[in-house]
Amino acid sequence: MRRLSWLIEQLPWWWAGVVAAALFALTAALQLAVLPPMQSRLDLAATAAAARSGSSERESAADPAQQLQLFYRHFSTGNTLSDHLATLHEVAMAHGITLRLGEYRLLREREAKLVRYQVMLPILGSYPDVRRFVAAALKALPVAALDQVSFERKRIDEGVVEAQIRLTFYVPET
């Protein structure tokens, strides 16, 4: 440490300015050479993501009433609640999940265009299978929301877990 401080003391005072100017020039060159290509790639990726999600249509609707119409249009797929439940059972069978008797409840609110249909499902299966089932069900059913998941295993060496899953389906008022 002493030797380093002695070397620094031996340098002329203007040397620090030269080093600072060189670092500034290097920083400016890197900023001009690296940042514009990275920014253009980022802009291209953002444009592609916006095109995939259809956000250009959402951005063009600046009026709140138009935005609300676009939101409700998402739910008017023509599928009924029984279609959604059939899809849920198909996804369960595809993932090797046993759906036992569930609890179903219809929740209505005044002056709402959507009704909520809560489904409480007891599920038997391995933990990874249950997770894959939940992910696939939410992907297959965009009108569903996952409210709650709870897992229970009787013994630590069991491969099967008992899960309670509560989903809410949002369907148009009929």
VODREN-232712 format. One record per residue: x, z, y of N, C-alpha, C in turn. Coordinates in steps of 0.02 Angstrom, whole numbers, padded with zeros to 5 digits, always signed. Last residue first. Example, Ala and Ser with C-alpha at 12.3 -4.5 7.8 and 13.67 -1.06 7.14 Angstrom:
BEGIN
+00642+00354-00112+00684+00357-00053+00645+00394+00002/+00660+00390-00284+00615+00390-00225+00660+00390-00165/
This chain:
BEGIN
-03833-00924-00701-03881-00976-00724-03951-00958-00707/-03679-00910-00622-03746-00881-00629-03794-00937-00649/-03529-00955-00708-03578-00966-00655-03645-00934-00672/-03417-00826-00767-03457-00885-00779-03508-00892-00723/-03278-00749-00816-03315-00763-00755-03351-00829-00764/-03243-00626-00935-03257-00697-00923-03298-00703-00859/-03122-00510-00968-03181-00524-00926-03186-00599-00916/-03066-00415-01107-03065-00476-01067-03128-00480-01026/-02976-00293-01181-03036-00304-01141-03025-00364-01096/-02923-00246-01339-02913-00293-01284-02979-00300-01247/-02837-00140-01439-02901-00146-01403-02888-00190-01343/-02757-00152-01596-02756-00162-01524-02828-00165-01499/-02662-00090-01720-02731-00095-01699-02729-00099-01623/-02533-00176-01810-02555-00131-01756-02630-00142-01744/-02433-00186-01953-02497-00204-01921-02513-00152-01867/-02324-00136-02015-02315-00198-01978-02377-00219-01939/-02272+00034-02019-02324-00017-02029-02310-00078-01987/-02182+00132-01989-02159+00079-02034-02212+00026-02048/-02250+00225-01912-02198+00184-01880-02176+00126-01923/-02428+00227-01929-02361+00250-01950-02310+00201-01921/-02528+00176-01842-02537+00239-01878-02470+00269-01899/-02525+00117-01681-02497+00108-01747-02499+00175-01782/-02606+00037-01550-02600+00097-01589-02573+00079-01658/-02620-00023-01382-02596-00031-01450-02593+00037-01484/-02724-00101-01262-02694-00039-01288-02677-00051-01362/-02758-00185-01115-02733-00192-01183-02706-00123-01203/-02872-00252-00994-02839-00195-01025-02816-00213-01095/-02907-00376-00935-02916-00313-00899-02875-00256-00928/-02876-00541-00911-02858-00485-00955-02863-00421-00914/-03002-00660-00883-02951-00616-00854-02939-00558-00903/-03055-00830-00897-03049-00762-00924-02992-00725-00889/-03054-00960-00865-03107-00920-00834-03105-00847-00858/-02960-01023-00943-02942-01007-00874-02995-00966-00837/-02921-01014-01095-02981-00995-01060-02964-00975-00988/-02796-01045-01141-02852-01088-01163-02915-01074-01123/-02721-00942-01085-02705-01011-01068-02763-01058-01085/-02777-00831-01142-02780-00838-01069-02764-00909-01047/-02746-00858-01276-02816-00853-01255-02822-00861-01179/-02607-00855-01276-02641-00918-01291-02714-00916-01269/-02585-00718-01245-02559-00771-01201-02595-00837-01213/-02650-00658-01354-02673-00644-01286-02649-00699-01239/-02573-00710-01462-02645-00723-01457-02670-00713-01386/-02448-00655-01437-02456-00728-01434-02530-00747-01427/-02480-00518-01456-02456-00542-01390-02464-00618-01384/-02516-00521-01590-02565-00500-01540-02544-00525-01471/-02395-00560-01649-02454-00603-01655-02507-00585-01603/-02311-00450-01618-02298-00517-01589-02358-00564-01593/-02384-00348-01695-02376-00344-01622-02360-00412-01591/-02500-00410-01816-02434-00386-01797-02428-00389-01721/-02672-00348-01815-02620-00399-01824-02552-00370-01807/-02835-00327-01761-02785-00307-01811-02736-00364-01818/-02929-00275-01621-02891-00327-01654-02842-00296-01703/-03080-00256-01536-03030-00223-01577-02995-00277-01619/-03126-00309-01378-03113-00331-01445-03062-00286-01480/-03246-00320-01259-03197-00272-01286-03187-00289-01359/-03288-00418-01127-03283-00419-01200-03227-00370-01220/-03397-00445-00993-03341-00408-01021-03345-00407-01097/-03435-00559-00884-03453-00544-00952-03392-00511-00983/-03500-00577-00724-03444-00555-00765-03470-00537-00834/-03556-00719-00634-03571-00658-00670-03510-00642-00712/-03553-00792-00472-03523-00784-00538-03547-00718-00569/-03614-00783-00354-03623-00846-00389-03594-00842-00460/-03706-00642-00298-03643-00670-00323-03658-00734-00361/-03813-00563-00256-03789-00617-00213-03720-00643-00234/-03770-00421-00353-03816-00456-00309-03780-00508-00267/-03695-00444-00511-03693-00416-00444-03740-00456-00400/-03692-00403-00684-03716-00445-00629-03710-00407-00563/-03616-00407-00835-03617-00371-00771-03637-00419-00716/-03637-00387-01006-03648-00432-00950-03655-00390-00886/-03532-00350-01140-03573-00323-01087-03577-00373-01029/-03490-00317-01308-03502-00367-01257-03549-00338-01204/-03374-00271-01427-03425-00246-01381-03430-00295-01323/-03350-00338-01593-03331-00320-01526-03390-00293-01486/-03293-00333-01756-03351-00328-01713-03330-00303-01645/-03130-00409-01760-03185-00372-01790-03242-00370-01740/-03024-00536-01786-03069-00509-01735-03126-00474-01771/-02864-00550-01837-02930-00532-01862-02970-00502-01805/-02754-00685-01811-02782-00622-01787-02851-00612-01816/-02683-00804-01825-02686-00757-01880-02711-00688-01860/-02695-00897-01727-02638-00851-01722-02640-00797-01776/-02811-00965-01756-02749-01003-01754-02688-00958-01753/-02905-00863-01738-02892-00887-01805-02826-00926-01808/-02897-00853-01597-02881-00796-01640-02864-00819-01710/-02942-00977-01557-02874-00958-01540-02852-00899-01584/-03074-00968-01604-03029-01020-01630-02957-01002-01617/-03123-00864-01524-03118-00854-01596-03073-00907-01628/-03117-00928-01398-03080-00866-01410-03071-00854-01484/-03208-01032-01418-03137-01048-01406-03094-00986-01419/-03323-00956-01427-03302-00996-01485-03228-01015-01478/-03328-00906-01297-03319-00859-01353-03297-00896-01416/-03351-01026-01228-03291-00986-01214-03276-00938-01271/-03476-01061-01280-03418-01106-01289-03353-01068-01279/-03553-00956-01233-03544-00962-01305-03486-01010-01321/-03551-00985-01097-03518-00925-01121-03506-00929-01196/-03521-01163-01080-03562-01103-01077-03522-01044-01103/-03445-01284-00977-03443-01243-01037-03486-01181-01028/-03441-01342-00855-03495-01364-00900-03495-01325-00965/-03356-01298-00761-03329-01345-00810-03382-01371-00857/-03354-01223-00634-03408-01267-00656-03382-01320-00704/-03245-01154-00588-03286-01123-00640-03340-01168-00666/-03193-01232-00487-03150-01216-00544-03190-01188-00602/-03286-01228-00389-03283-01289-00429-03240-01278-00492/-03258-01111-00323-03315-01111-00369-03315-01173-00413/-03146-01157-00246-03139-01102-00293-03196-01103-00345/-03203-01255-00167-03151-01274-00214-03141-01220-00267/-03289-01174-00091-03317-01225-00135-03266-01247-00187/-03193-01099-00022-03238-01065-00068-03270-01114-00116/-03136-01200+00057-03094-01164+00008-03137-01128-00044/-03246-01231+00136-03219-01281+00090-03176-01248+00037/-03256-01111+00207-03312-01132+00165-03290-01185+00115/-03133-01107+00278-03147-01059+00225-03205-01079+00180/-03043-01255+00307-03105-01220+00320-03119-01170+00263/-02940-01324+00254-02923-01268+00297-02985-01225+00312/-02898-01413+00133-02960-01379+00148-02945-01316+00189/-02770-01450+00107-02808-01492+00153-02874-01459+00173/-02726-01360+00012-02699-01355+00079-02740-01395+00130/-02795-01405-00100-02811-01339-00074-02785-01332-00002/-02736-01528-00120-02808-01526-00107-02826-01459-00076/-02608-01488-00147-02618-01529-00088-02692-01530-00069/-02605-01420-00265-02612-01380-00205-02621-01423-00142/-02595-01459-00396-02649-01486-00356-02659-01449-00291/-02492-01426-00476-02545-01377-00468-02603-01402-00426/-02411-01540-00469-02437-01518-00533-02496-01470-00525/-02382-01545-00333-02420-01600-00362-02450-01580-00429/-02306-01430-00320-02370-01435-00283-02413-01491-00312/-02197-01465-00398-02239-01409-00418-02306-01411-00383/-02146-01571-00322-02169-01584-00390-02214-01527-00414/-02111-01502-00205-02160-01556-00202-02189-01570-00271/-02014-01415-00255-02075-01387-00226-02130-01440-00222/-01916-01508-00294-01948-01466-00345-02013-01436-00318/-01883-01561-00169-01910-01605-00221-01946-01564-00275/-01831-01448-00106-01891-01480-00078-01923-01526-00130/-01719-01427-00188-01770-01376-00183-01835-01405-00156/-01646-01542-00162-01670-01529-00230-01725-01477-00230/-01620-01522-00025-01661-01580-00046-01686-01571-00117/-01542-01406-00032-01606-01404+00002-01650-01462-00018/-01429-01456-00098-01468-01404-00129-01538-01399-00098/-01381-01549-00002-01405-01572-00069-01447-01519-00104/-01358-01455+00110-01407-01510+00113-01428-01537+00044/-01255-01358+00059-01325-01340+00073-01373-01399+00077/-01128-01422+00042-01165-01394-00014-01239-01384+00001/-01073-01472+00161-01066-01510+00099-01113-01486+00044/-01100-01382+00264-01119-01452+00273-01117-01491+00207/-01046-01266+00208-01117-01267+00227-01140-01339+00235/-00912-01301+00193-00953-01287+00134-01028-01290+00150/-00878-01313+00328-00873-01371+00283-00915-01360+00220/-00898-01182+00373-00937-01237+00402-00936-01298+00357/-00801-01114+00296-00872-01097+00290-00916-01153+00316/-00683-01174+00345-00700-01180+00275-00774-01165+00263/-00687-01131+00478-00690-01203+00463-00710-01214+00390/-00676-00992+00459-00735-01019+00492-00742-01094+00476/-00549-00985+00401-00607-00963+00363-00672-00990+00393/-00474-01032+00510-00473-01069+00447-00533-01049+00404/-00499-00931+00604-00520-01000+00619-00522-01042+00555/-00438-00823+00538-00509-00821+00553-00536-00891+00566/-00304-00865+00536-00339-00854+00473-00414-00854+00485/-00280-00869+00674-00273-00930+00635-00311-00923+00568/-00296-00734+00708-00340-00785+00737-00339-00850+00698/-00189-00678+00640-00257-00659+00621-00308-00709+00648/-00079-00730+00712-00091-00751+00644-00162-00734+00620/-00056-00673+00833-00099-00732+00833-00115-00756+00762/+00037-00571+00809-00032-00553+00823-00079-00613+00818/+00150-00604+00669+00133-00605+00741+00058-00594+00750/+00188-00483+00540+00159-00547+00561+00144-00545+00636/+00224-00352+00519+00278-00400+00534+00250-00468+00558/+00108-00287+00482+00138-00270+00547+00191-00321+00567/+00093-00337+00353+00043-00355+00404+00071-00341+00474/+00201-00276+00289+00199-00349+00295+00150-00371+00349/+00161-00142+00297+00222-00163+00332+00224-00238+00341/+00048-00143+00217+00040-00129+00288+00102-00148+00327/+00113-00174+00096+00063-00220+00124+00053-00207+00198/+00192-00061+00077+00224-00126+00084+00177-00176+00116/+00099+00038+00061+00144+00039+00119+00175-00028+00131/+00041+00000-00059+00000+00000+00000+00044+00000+00063/
